[in-house]
Amino acid sequence: MNNIVLFGGSNSVMKDYLYSGLLGNGNINIFNLALGGCTCIQNLYELKRERNKDIIKKADLIISESNVNDIWANCENHEKLSINIIYRDLNWYYKELYDTNKKILVLILPFSPKNSKFEIINNIHRKLIKFYGFNMIDMQNYYRSYNLEEFGARIDPAHQMSKIMRELGKNIANNINHFKLIVNLGKVNDNPKFVFCNPNNMKLIKNNNMKKYFIKNSMYSETTYRIQNGIYLQFPIRLKNWKLIALHIWNHDLDSLIKNPSSWIESMLYVSQITLRNSRKSIVKQSSFLSSVQNIQNDFLIDDNSFVSFGGSGKLVEFFQNTHSWSNDKKEIDHC
């Protein structure tokens, strides 16, 4: 049996898509670490999590795709994630992939929304893929070469037809032995050190009623902590002067008057907010009923007075593409 580890977005998660095609070989174990609607920061997050170390170690092939979500986060009218952050995250992520010393295959999927910087973002991917000697399947260039871009965008511009993605998965699974291993380039991993901070590592101020939940569905399982009005969490002193780069948030309906939405679109309309504070600024982050790993777009250095609290009382509001707080149909929820 060959072990494949999959990093990516919804193209790697959706039913009857890439994942199903990879399984069709019958001689494949797949460890799917992808999450829809998130940029490469989520790939980096999963790659560095302690619970995934053994999975990565046993991988015969690592498949990665994030260009579609990177492009959309940058061009979406509200989130507007900067090219500089995307470039930084991709450099970190690809360097960590190189450090695994595994066969790496990166997919450049077709996605070319009008008035976007899709070529710049795709070229960042291509540059780093070439630099580290990874394997690449560039469907964007293939579609352009054969005038298929309009055809590929007819049904869903961000997701190719399921038949195409399944066939891609089948062909990848049948050709694992043909993908090349990473060549030792003598590169030193000079990335910053990445550490994780869970709410149970933080000091609970003013309210001791923070609830812990274990959430599981057919794809994911996480231990979560619910932040509600009156709960303040202080960052530990050991993280003083560390920079906060991302948050993982997953709202759910346990012990809640709200029931889980029935669709992706409905999920995006349920909105909650938390505020990150230090001595210099307050940043509001928004989340929906979708699990998400979100960039912190503004610089946030942890100091002696750094807290997380429920609600949106900060002046800097960072929007997220899959939390439609700007919609007239939004529904506010009382926890995060």
C-alpha positions as CSV (number, residue, x, y, z in Angstrom):
1,M,0.0,0.0,0.0
2,N,1.2,3.5,-0.8
3,N,0.4,6.4,1.6
4,I,-0.6,9.7,0.1
5,V,-1.0,12.9,2.2
6,L,-3.2,15.5,0.7
7,F,-3.0,19.3,1.5
8,G,-5.3,21.7,-0.2
9,G,-8.8,23.3,-0.3
10,S,-12.2,22.2,-1.4
11,N,-10.9,20.7,-4.7
12,S,-9.2,18.1,-2.4
13,V,-12.3,17.6,-0.2
14,M,-15.3,17.5,-2.5
15,K,-17.2,14.3,-3.1
16,D,-16.3,12.5,-6.4
17,Y,-13.4,14.8,-7.0
18,L,-9.6,14.4,-6.7
19,Y,-9.8,12.4,-3.5
20,S,-12.2,9.8,-5.0
21,G,-9.9,9.4,-8.0
22,L,-6.9,8.8,-5.9
23,L,-8.8,6.1,-4.0
24,G,-9.8,4.3,-7.2
25,N,-6.4,2.7,-7.5
26,G,-7.3,0.3,-4.6
27,N,-3.7,0.3,-3.4
28,I,-3.7,3.7,-1.7
29,N,-4.1,5.0,1.8
30,I,-5.0,8.7,1.8
31,F,-4.6,11.0,4.8
32,N,-6.6,14.1,3.8
33,L,-5.5,17.2,5.6
34,A,-7.2,19.6,3.2
35,L,-9.8,22.2,4.3
36,G,-12.1,24.2,2.0
37,G,-11.9,27.9,1.7
38,C,-8.4,28.4,3.2
39,T,-5.1,29.6,1.8
40,C,-1.7,27.9,2.0
41,I,-1.5,29.0,5.7
42,Q,-3.8,26.1,6.5
43,N,-1.5,23.7,4.6
44,L,1.4,25.0,6.7
45,Y,-0.6,24.7,9.9
46,E,-1.5,21.0,9.2
47,L,2.1,20.3,8.1
48,K,3.5,21.5,11.4
49,R,0.9,20.1,13.8
50,E,2.3,17.5,16.2
51,R,-0.6,15.1,15.6
52,N,0.4,14.8,11.9
53,K,4.1,14.1,12.3
54,D,3.8,10.3,11.9
55,I,1.4,10.7,8.9
56,I,4.0,12.8,7.1
57,K,6.8,10.5,8.1
58,K,5.1,7.5,6.5
59,A,4.0,9.3,3.3
60,D,5.1,7.9,-0.1
61,L,3.7,11.0,-1.9
62,I,2.6,14.5,-0.6
63,I,0.1,16.3,-2.9
64,S,-0.5,20.0,-2.4
65,E,-2.8,22.5,-4.0
66,S,-3.7,26.0,-2.7
67,N,-3.4,28.4,-5.7
68,V,-7.2,28.7,-6.1
69,N,-7.8,29.8,-2.5
70,D,-4.7,32.0,-2.5
71,I,-6.0,33.8,-5.6
72,W,-9.5,34.1,-4.2
73,A,-8.4,35.4,-0.8
74,N,-6.4,38.1,-2.6
75,C,-9.1,39.3,-5.1
76,E,-12.2,38.8,-3.0
77,N,-13.6,42.3,-2.4
78,H,-13.7,42.1,1.4
79,E,-10.8,39.9,2.6
80,K,-8.2,41.3,0.2
81,L,-5.3,39.2,1.5
82,S,-2.1,40.9,0.4
83,I,0.4,39.4,-2.1
84,N,3.1,40.0,0.4
85,I,1.5,37.7,3.0
86,I,0.7,35.1,0.4
87,Y,4.4,35.3,-0.8
88,R,5.6,35.0,2.8
89,D,3.4,32.0,3.6
90,L,4.2,30.2,0.4
91,N,8.0,30.6,1.1
92,W,7.5,29.2,4.6
93,Y,5.3,26.4,3.4
94,Y,7.4,25.2,0.5
95,K,10.5,25.3,2.6
96,E,8.8,23.0,5.2
97,L,7.6,20.7,2.4
98,Y,11.2,20.4,1.1
99,D,12.3,19.6,4.6
100,T,10.1,16.5,4.7
101,N,12.4,14.8,2.2
102,K,9.4,13.2,0.5
103,K,8.1,13.0,-3.1
104,I,6.1,16.3,-3.5
105,L,3.5,16.9,-6.2
106,V,2.0,20.4,-6.5
107,L,-1.1,21.0,-8.6
108,I,-1.7,24.4,-10.2
109,L,-5.4,24.3,-10.8
110,P,-7.2,26.5,-13.4
111,F,-8.7,29.7,-11.9
112,S,-8.4,33.0,-13.6
113,P,-11.1,35.5,-12.2
114,K,-11.2,38.9,-13.9
115,N,-9.3,41.7,-12.4
116,S,-7.3,39.3,-10.2
117,K,-3.6,38.8,-9.8
118,F,-3.9,35.1,-10.6
119,E,-0.8,35.1,-12.8
120,I,1.4,36.7,-10.1
121,I,0.2,34.2,-7.5
122,N,0.6,31.2,-9.8
123,N,4.1,32.3,-10.8
124,I,5.1,32.5,-7.1
125,H,4.0,28.9,-6.8
126,R,5.9,27.9,-10.0
127,K,9.0,29.7,-8.9
128,L,9.2,27.9,-5.6
129,I,8.2,24.5,-7.1
130,K,11.1,24.9,-9.6
131,F,13.5,26.1,-6.9
132,Y,12.9,23.1,-4.7
133,G,12.6,20.6,-7.5
134,F,9.1,19.5,-6.8
135,N,6.9,17.6,-9.2
136,M,4.2,19.8,-10.8
137,I,1.0,19.4,-12.8
138,D,0.1,22.8,-14.2
139,M,-3.5,22.6,-15.4
140,Q,-3.7,26.4,-15.7
141,N,-1.0,26.4,-18.4
142,Y,-2.5,23.3,-20.0
143,Y,-6.0,24.9,-20.2
144,R,-4.4,28.1,-21.7
145,S,-2.4,26.2,-24.3
146,Y,-5.5,24.4,-25.6
147,N,-8.0,27.3,-25.2
148,L,-9.9,25.5,-22.4
149,E,-10.1,28.3,-19.9
150,E,-13.6,29.4,-20.9
151,F,-14.8,25.8,-21.0
152,G,-13.3,25.1,-17.5
153,A,-15.1,28.1,-16.0
154,R,-18.6,27.4,-17.4
155,I,-20.0,25.4,-14.5
156,D,-17.9,26.5,-11.5
157,P,-14.8,28.6,-12.1
158,A,-13.1,27.5,-8.8
159,H,-13.8,23.8,-9.2
160,Q,-13.3,21.8,-12.4
161,M,-15.8,19.2,-13.5
162,S,-15.8,16.2,-11.1
163,K,-15.0,13.8,-13.9
164,I,-11.8,15.7,-14.8
165,M,-10.7,15.8,-11.2
166,R,-11.4,12.1,-10.6
167,E,-9.4,11.2,-13.7
168,L,-6.6,13.4,-12.5
169,G,-6.6,11.6,-9.2
170,K,-6.6,8.1,-10.9
171,N,-3.7,9.0,-13.1
172,I,-1.7,10.4,-10.1
173,A,-2.3,7.2,-8.1
174,N,-1.3,5.0,-11.0
175,N,2.0,6.8,-11.5
176,I,3.3,7.3,-8.0
177,N,6.6,5.5,-8.9
178,H,7.2,7.9,-11.7
179,F,7.3,11.1,-9.6
180,K,10.8,12.1,-8.6
181,L,12.2,12.4,-5.1
182,I,13.5,15.7,-3.8
183,V,17.1,16.2,-4.6
184,N,19.2,17.3,-1.7
185,L,20.1,20.9,-2.5
186,G,21.9,21.5,0.8
187,K,19.2,24.1,1.7
188,V,19.1,25.1,5.4
189,N,15.6,25.5,6.9
190,D,15.9,29.0,8.2
191,N,12.2,29.5,8.7
192,P,11.1,31.0,12.0
193,K,10.0,28.6,14.7
194,F,6.3,27.9,14.6
195,V,4.5,27.2,17.9
196,F,0.8,26.5,18.7
197,C,-1.2,28.1,21.5
198,N,-4.5,26.5,22.5
199,P,-7.0,28.2,24.8
200,N,-6.1,25.7,27.5
201,N,-2.5,27.1,27.4
202,M,-3.9,30.6,28.1
203,K,-4.9,32.3,31.4
204,L,-8.6,32.6,31.9
205,I,-9.5,36.1,33.2
206,K,-12.8,37.3,34.7
207,N,-14.9,34.3,33.8
208,N,-14.1,30.6,34.5
209,N,-17.0,29.2,32.5
210,M,-15.1,28.4,29.2
211,K,-16.5,25.1,27.8
212,K,-14.5,22.5,26.0
213,Y,-16.0,20.3,23.2
214,F,-14.8,17.5,21.0
215,I,-16.2,18.0,17.5
216,K,-16.2,15.3,14.9
217,N,-17.8,14.7,11.5
218,S,-17.1,12.5,8.5
219,M,-13.9,14.4,7.6
220,Y,-12.6,16.3,10.7
221,S,-12.2,16.0,14.4
222,E,-11.0,18.8,16.7
223,T,-11.0,19.8,20.4
224,T,-12.5,23.2,20.6
225,Y,-13.0,25.9,23.3
226,R,-16.0,28.2,23.3
227,I,-15.4,31.9,23.9
228,Q,-18.5,33.8,25.0
229,N,-19.3,37.2,26.4
230,G,-17.3,37.9,29.5
231,I,-14.5,35.5,28.8
232,Y,-11.0,36.9,28.5
233,L,-8.0,34.8,27.6
234,Q,-4.5,36.1,28.2
235,F,-1.6,34.8,26.2
236,P,1.2,33.1,28.2
237,I,4.3,35.1,29.1
238,R,6.5,32.5,27.3
239,L,5.0,33.9,24.0
240,K,6.0,37.5,24.7
241,N,7.4,39.1,21.5
242,W,6.1,36.3,19.3
243,K,4.1,37.2,16.2
244,L,0.6,35.8,15.8
245,I,0.1,34.7,12.2
246,A,-3.1,32.7,12.1
247,L,-6.2,31.4,13.9
248,H,-8.1,28.2,13.7
249,I,-11.8,28.6,14.4
250,W,-14.6,26.2,14.2
251,N,-18.1,27.2,15.4
252,H,-20.6,24.5,16.1
253,D,-24.1,24.0,17.5
254,L,-23.5,21.9,20.6
255,D,-25.2,23.5,23.6
256,S,-26.5,26.2,21.3
257,L,-29.9,27.5,20.3
258,I,-28.6,27.5,16.7
259,K,-28.6,24.3,14.7
260,N,-25.9,23.6,12.2
261,P,-26.7,25.2,8.8
262,S,-27.7,22.8,6.0
263,S,-25.4,24.2,3.3
264,W,-22.1,25.9,2.7
265,I,-23.9,29.1,1.7
266,E,-26.1,29.2,4.8
267,S,-23.0,28.5,7.0
268,M,-21.3,31.6,5.7
269,L,-24.2,33.8,7.0
270,Y,-23.8,32.8,10.6
271,V,-21.3,35.4,12.0
272,S,-19.3,35.6,15.3
273,Q,-16.4,37.9,16.2
274,I,-13.5,37.8,18.5
275,T,-11.1,40.6,19.4
276,L,-7.3,40.3,19.7
277,R,-5.7,43.0,21.9
278,N,-2.3,44.0,22.8
279,S,-0.9,47.3,24.2
280,R,-0.9,48.9,20.8
281,K,-3.9,47.7,18.8
282,S,-7.1,45.7,18.7
283,I,-8.0,43.4,15.7
284,V,-11.4,41.9,15.1
285,K,-11.5,38.5,13.5
286,Q,-14.8,37.1,12.1
287,S,-15.9,33.5,11.7
288,S,-18.8,31.5,10.4
289,F,-20.1,27.9,10.9
290,L,-17.2,26.7,8.7
291,S,-14.0,25.4,10.1
292,S,-11.3,27.9,9.0
293,V,-7.6,28.7,9.4
294,Q,-7.3,32.4,8.9
295,N,-4.4,34.7,8.4
296,I,-3.8,37.6,10.8
297,Q,-3.3,40.3,8.3
298,N,-2.1,43.1,10.6
299,D,1.1,42.7,12.6
300,F,0.2,41.5,16.1
301,L,3.1,41.0,18.6
302,I,2.2,39.4,21.8
303,D,3.1,41.5,24.9
304,D,2.3,41.6,28.6
305,N,-1.2,42.7,27.9
306,S,-2.4,40.5,25.0
307,F,-5.8,39.1,25.3
308,V,-8.5,37.3,23.3
309,S,-12.2,38.2,24.0
310,F,-15.6,37.7,22.4
311,G,-17.1,40.4,20.3
312,G,-16.0,43.0,17.8
313,S,-14.8,46.0,19.8
314,G,-11.5,46.6,17.9
315,K,-11.0,49.3,15.2
316,L,-9.2,46.9,12.8
317,V,-11.7,44.5,11.3
318,E,-10.2,41.7,9.1
319,F,-12.8,40.2,6.9
320,F,-12.8,36.6,5.7
321,Q,-14.0,35.3,2.4
322,N,-16.3,32.6,3.9
323,T,-17.8,34.8,6.7
324,H,-20.4,37.0,5.0
325,S,-20.7,39.7,7.7
326,W,-21.5,42.3,5.0
327,S,-24.6,40.4,4.0
328,N,-28.1,41.8,4.9
329,D,-29.0,38.2,5.6
330,K,-26.3,37.6,8.2
331,K,-27.2,36.0,11.6
332,E,-25.0,36.9,14.6
333,I,-24.2,34.1,17.0
334,D,-23.3,34.5,20.7
335,H,-20.1,32.5,20.8
336,C,-16.9,31.8,18.9
